[in-house]
Amino acid sequence: MPAAPSSRRSSQVVPGPLTVRPAAGKADTKAFLDVPFAIYRGDPNWVAPLYLERFEHLDPKKNPYFNHAEVQLFLAERDGRAVGRVSAQLCRLRQERYRDGVGQFGFIEAQDQPEVFAALFAAAEAWLKARGCSRIQGPFNFSINDEMGLLVDGFDTAPNMMMGHGARYYGARVEEQGFVKVKDVIAYDYDARIELPRAMQSVYDKALASSDIAIRPFDKKHLARDLDIVISIFNDAWEQNWGFVPFTREEIALLAKNLKMLVANQYISIASYRGEPAAMAVSLPNLNDWIKGLDGRLLPFGWAQVAWNLLARPPRSVRMPLMGVRRKYHGTLLGSALAIGVIDTVRRYHLGRGTMRGELSWILEDNMPMRRMIEQLGGKPYKTYRIYEKAIA
């Protein structure tokens, strides 16, 4: 007799079709921000960003980046849930500066499925092509002055403030779509307890003893003045760096607001040479140490935890995102003295408060003078972030 047909139904669920659509409205923005949670579930090194801060970053009314850029967020969905995301953006300031037909992508997060990456990049490329772009580059979230680069080495430690994390498969999935490396940037881990090498200590001592050089902390009582000094040095020092785009006045105002809340005066050091501001170093508390475990939420008790850390104790680690010496001093002994002076002044302040570790980031892979100085100071490269590019078909 023939076997009776099985009454058991197959438990295999056939996934529905994959779709990609533009994100629009608050609910879609929330879905966009939720994508990484499923991807990094079980990853002890991922730190969920704060929803409040990320909503403001994506809000055209609150982020001054939108004053000079056009942005579109995309969601990849299957069976009614988001499985990936990406942004496409076109910065007018960058276009005016480089005129190279490059648009940018950012915020790439997706499940380990090549078709999801393919669909997301197809949507981003089509959007940029419609606006006259011939190449796509990224990731930038949204600009080179924000979180940038795809993590390709250093997955075994948590990211520092305003630096990204990533799944180990991301590099392969991105490269499958035809992207190639255009530039790597390096993050250095720094043990603040390491004293300056003898030669550098001599340079530092001479700088402090010189009547021509004065090193002082930032002064929040004169916030606008000192922030103008910091940004002026940054723009001059970094102007010829790869991908440089200057801060706008509105972006500087937002930076001032954040600095006023986050840092004490001694987090920032300014050096002058014969009365002219010539070098600066900016450090920030590593907020990721404080928000880890909050799942992006300040309520009901997260705000109290963050406030306690801000007000009651020094951070476990800091990040130095900005350091610069005016270009006319580059390659000179004076320039070295100024750089060592501002960096070590900040180091000594944090060490005196019990903060032992810092991250110096990011540094262009081919900025060998800066890399050599950091390594002489005892910095160890521990994370690499990659910028990719491809032609738009």
C-alpha positions in Angstrom: 0.0 0.0 0.0 1.3 3.5 -0.7 2.4 5.5 2.3 -0.3 7.7 3.7 0.4 11.4 3.1 2.0 13.1 6.1 -0.3 15.3 8.1 2.7 17.3 9.4 3.2 20.6 7.6 6.7 21.8 6.8 8.0 24.1 9.5 10.2 25.9 7.0 9.0 29.5 6.5 9.7 31.0 3.1 10.7 34.6 3.5 8.7 37.3 1.8 10.1 39.6 -0.9 12.7 42.2 0.0 11.7 45.9 -0.6 13.6 49.1 -0.1 11.8 52.4 0.4 12.6 56.0 1.5 12.1 56.6 5.2 9.6 59.4 6.0 8.2 60.6 9.3 9.0 59.9 12.9 7.9 56.2 12.9 10.3 55.5 10.0 13.1 57.3 11.7 12.5 55.2 14.8 12.6 52.0 12.6 15.8 53.3 11.0 17.4 53.7 14.5 16.2 50.3 15.6 17.9 48.3 12.8 21.2 47.8 14.6 19.7 46.2 17.7 18.9 42.9 16.1 22.3 42.9 14.3 24.4 43.4 17.4 22.3 41.3 19.8 24.9 39.3 21.7 27.9 41.6 20.7 29.3 42.8 24.0 31.2 45.6 22.4 28.4 47.4 20.7 27.1 50.5 22.5 23.5 51.6 21.6 23.5 55.3 20.8 21.1 57.5 22.7 17.8 57.8 20.8 17.4 61.4 21.9 20.7 62.4 20.4 20.3 60.4 17.2 16.8 61.8 16.6 18.2 65.3 16.7 21.1 64.3 14.4 18.6 63.0 11.8 16.3 66.0 12.2 16.6 68.7 9.5 15.4 71.3 12.0 18.0 70.5 14.6 21.1 69.4 12.7 22.8 72.3 10.8 24.3 69.8 8.3 20.9 69.9 6.5 21.4 73.6 5.8 24.0 72.7 3.2 23.1 69.2 2.3 20.3 67.0 0.9 19.7 63.7 2.6 17.5 60.6 2.1 17.3 57.7 4.5 16.3 54.3 3.1 14.9 51.2 4.9 15.1 47.6 3.6 12.2 45.5 4.7 11.1 41.9 4.6 7.9 40.5 6.1 7.0 43.9 7.6 10.2 44.5 9.5 13.3 46.4 8.8 16.4 44.3 7.9 18.8 47.0 6.8 19.3 50.7 6.4 21.4 53.3 4.6 21.5 57.0 4.0 22.4 58.9 0.8 23.5 62.5 1.0 24.9 65.2 -1.1 26.8 68.0 0.6 26.9 71.3 -1.3 30.0 72.5 0.6 31.9 69.4 -0.4 30.7 69.7 -4.0 31.8 73.3 -4.2 35.2 72.4 -2.8 36.1 69.3 -4.8 33.8 69.3 -7.9 34.4 65.6 -8.4 30.9 64.2 -8.8 31.1 62.3 -5.5 28.0 61.7 -3.4 28.1 59.9 -0.1 26.4 57.1 1.8 26.2 56.5 5.6 24.6 54.7 8.5 25.0 51.3 6.7 23.6 48.5 8.9 22.1 45.3 7.5 21.7 41.6 8.2 24.3 39.2 6.7 22.5 38.8 3.4 24.2 40.0 0.1 20.8 40.9 -1.5 20.0 43.3 1.3 23.3 45.2 0.8 22.7 45.1 -3.0 19.2 46.6 -2.7 20.2 49.3 -0.2 23.2 50.5 -2.3 21.1 50.3 -5.5 18.6 52.7 -3.9 21.3 55.1 -2.6 23.2 55.1 -6.0 20.0 55.8 -7.9 19.1 58.7 -5.6 22.6 60.2 -6.0 22.7 59.6 -9.8 19.4 61.5 -10.2 21.3 64.4 -8.6 24.2 64.3 -11.0 26.7 62.2 -9.0 29.0 59.8 -10.8 30.6 58.2 -7.8 29.5 57.2 -4.3 31.8 57.2 -1.2 31.4 56.4 2.4 30.3 55.6 5.0 29.9 59.1 6.5 27.2 59.7 9.2 26.7 62.4 7.7 30.0 64.2 7.0 33.7 63.8 7.5 33.3 65.9 10.7 30.9 63.3 12.1 31.2 59.5 12.7 32.8 58.1 9.6 34.4 54.9 8.2 33.6 51.2 8.3 35.3 49.3 11.0 37.6 46.7 9.4 39.9 45.9 12.3 39.5 46.2 16.1 36.1 44.4 16.6 37.1 43.1 20.1 36.8 46.4 21.9 34.0 48.9 22.3 34.0 52.1 20.2 34.9 55.4 21.7 32.7 58.5 21.6 31.6 59.4 18.0 33.4 56.4 16.6 31.6 53.5 15.0 31.3 49.8 15.6 30.5 47.2 12.9 29.7 43.6 12.2 32.7 41.5 11.0 31.0 40.7 7.7 30.3 44.3 6.7 33.6 44.7 4.8 33.0 41.7 2.6 29.4 42.6 1.9 30.3 46.1 0.9 33.2 45.0 -1.3 30.8 42.5 -3.1 28.9 45.5 -4.3 32.0 46.8 -6.2 33.3 49.2 -3.6 37.1 49.6 -3.2 39.1 51.2 -0.5 39.9 54.8 -1.0 41.4 55.7 2.5 41.9 54.1 5.9 41.9 56.1 9.2 43.5 54.8 12.4 42.4 55.0 16.0 45.2 54.9 18.6 44.8 53.6 22.2 46.9 55.7 24.6 47.9 54.9 28.1 48.1 58.2 29.9 50.5 56.9 32.5 53.3 56.6 30.0 55.7 59.5 30.5 57.1 61.4 27.6 60.3 60.0 26.0 63.4 61.9 27.1 63.7 63.8 23.8 60.1 64.9 23.9 60.2 65.8 27.5 63.1 68.1 26.7 61.1 69.8 23.9 58.1 70.1 26.3 60.2 71.6 29.1 61.8 74.1 26.7 58.3 75.1 25.3 57.0 75.8 28.8 60.2 77.8 29.7 60.1 79.9 26.6 58.6 83.4 26.9 57.5 83.1 23.3 55.1 80.1 24.0 52.1 80.2 26.3 49.8 77.2 26.9 46.5 77.8 28.6 43.1 75.9 29.1 40.0 76.8 27.2 37.9 79.4 28.9 34.1 78.8 28.8 33.5 82.3 30.1 34.7 83.4 26.7 33.2 80.5 24.8 32.7 82.2 21.5 36.2 83.7 21.4 38.0 80.5 22.3 35.9 78.3 20.1 36.7 80.7 17.2 40.4 80.1 18.0 40.0 76.3 18.1 38.1 76.2 14.8 40.5 78.7 13.1 43.5 76.5 14.0 41.6 73.4 12.9 40.6 74.8 9.6 44.2 76.1 8.9 45.9 72.8 10.1 43.5 70.4 8.4 42.7 72.3 5.2 45.0 70.2 3.0 43.9 66.9 4.6 42.1 64.4 2.4 38.3 65.0 2.4 38.5 68.2 4.5 35.3 70.2 4.7 35.3 73.2 7.1 32.7 73.7 9.9 29.9 76.2 9.2 29.0 78.9 11.7 25.8 76.9 12.6 27.8 73.8 13.2 30.3 75.7 15.4 27.4 77.1 17.4 26.1 73.5 18.0 29.6 72.4 19.0 29.8 75.3 21.5 26.6 74.2 23.1 27.8 70.6 23.4 31.2 71.6 24.7 29.7 73.9 27.3 27.7 71.0 28.7 30.3 68.2 28.4 33.7 69.4 29.3 35.7 71.4 31.9 38.0 74.1 30.6 41.1 71.8 31.0 39.8 69.3 28.5 41.0 71.7 25.8 44.4 73.2 25.6 45.4 76.3 23.5 49.0 77.2 22.7 50.1 80.7 21.5 53.4 81.7 19.9 54.4 85.3 20.4 50.8 86.2 21.2 49.2 84.4 18.2 47.1 81.2 18.8 49.1 78.5 17.1 48.0 75.0 18.3 45.2 73.3 20.1 44.1 69.9 21.4 40.5 69.0 22.3 39.5 66.0 24.5 36.0 64.7 25.2 34.8 62.3 27.9 34.0 58.9 26.4 30.2 58.9 26.9 30.0 55.4 25.7 31.4 54.2 29.0 28.4 55.9 30.7 25.6 54.9 28.3 26.5 51.3 27.7 23.6 49.1 28.9 21.0 51.8 28.6 19.8 50.5 25.2 19.7 54.0 23.9 17.1 55.2 26.5 17.5 57.9 29.1 14.2 57.1 30.8 13.2 56.1 33.4 16.6 56.1 35.1 19.3 56.5 32.5 19.4 60.3 32.7 20.3 60.0 36.4 23.1 57.6 35.6 24.6 59.9 33.0 24.2 63.1 35.1 25.9 61.3 38.1 28.8 60.4 35.9 29.1 63.9 34.4 29.0 65.6 37.7 30.5 63.3 40.3 33.4 61.5 38.8 36.0 61.7 36.0 35.5 59.5 32.9 37.2 56.1 32.7 38.6 57.2 29.3 38.6 60.2 26.9 39.0 60.8 23.2 41.0 63.5 21.5 39.1 64.1 18.2 40.8 67.4 17.3 44.5 68.4 17.5 46.1 70.9 15.2 49.1 73.1 14.7 49.0 76.0 12.2 50.4 75.0 8.8 53.2 77.5 8.8 54.8 75.6 11.7 54.4 72.1 10.2 57.7 70.3 9.9 59.5 72.6 12.3 60.9 72.0 15.8 58.6 74.8 16.9 55.6 72.9 15.5 56.7 69.8 17.3 57.0 71.7 20.6 53.5 73.2 20.1 51.9 69.8 19.4 53.6 68.1 22.3 52.8 71.0 24.5 49.0 70.9 24.0 48.7 67.1 24.0 50.7 66.6 27.1 49.0 69.4 29.0 45.7 67.7 28.4 47.2 64.3 29.3 48.5 65.6 32.6 45.1 67.1 33.5 43.3 63.8 32.9 45.9 61.7 34.6 45.8 63.9 37.7 42.0 63.2 37.9 42.5 59.4 37.6 41.7 58.9 33.9 44.2 56.5 32.6 43.3 55.8 29.0 42.5 57.8 25.9 41.9 57.4 22.2 43.6 59.6 19.7 41.4 59.5 16.6 41.1 59.6 13.8 44.4 59.8 12.0 44.8 59.4 8.2 46.8 56.3 7.4 49.3 58.3 5.3 49.7 61.2 7.8 53.0 59.7 8.8 54.4 62.8 10.8 51.4 62.6 13.1 51.4 58.8 13.3 55.1 58.8 14.2 54.6 61.4 16.9 51.7 59.5 18.5 53.6 56.2 18.4 56.6 57.9 20.1 54.2 59.1 22.8 53.3 55.5 23.4 50.0 55.3 21.3 49.1 51.9 19.9 47.0 51.5 16.7 44.0 49.4 17.7 41.2 50.2 15.3 41.1 50.8 11.5 38.1 52.4 9.7 37.8 52.3 6.0 36.3 54.7 3.5 35.0 53.0 0.3 34.2 54.3 -3.2 32.8 53.1 -6.4 31.5 54.4 -9.8 27.8 54.7 -10.1 26.6 52.6 -13.0 
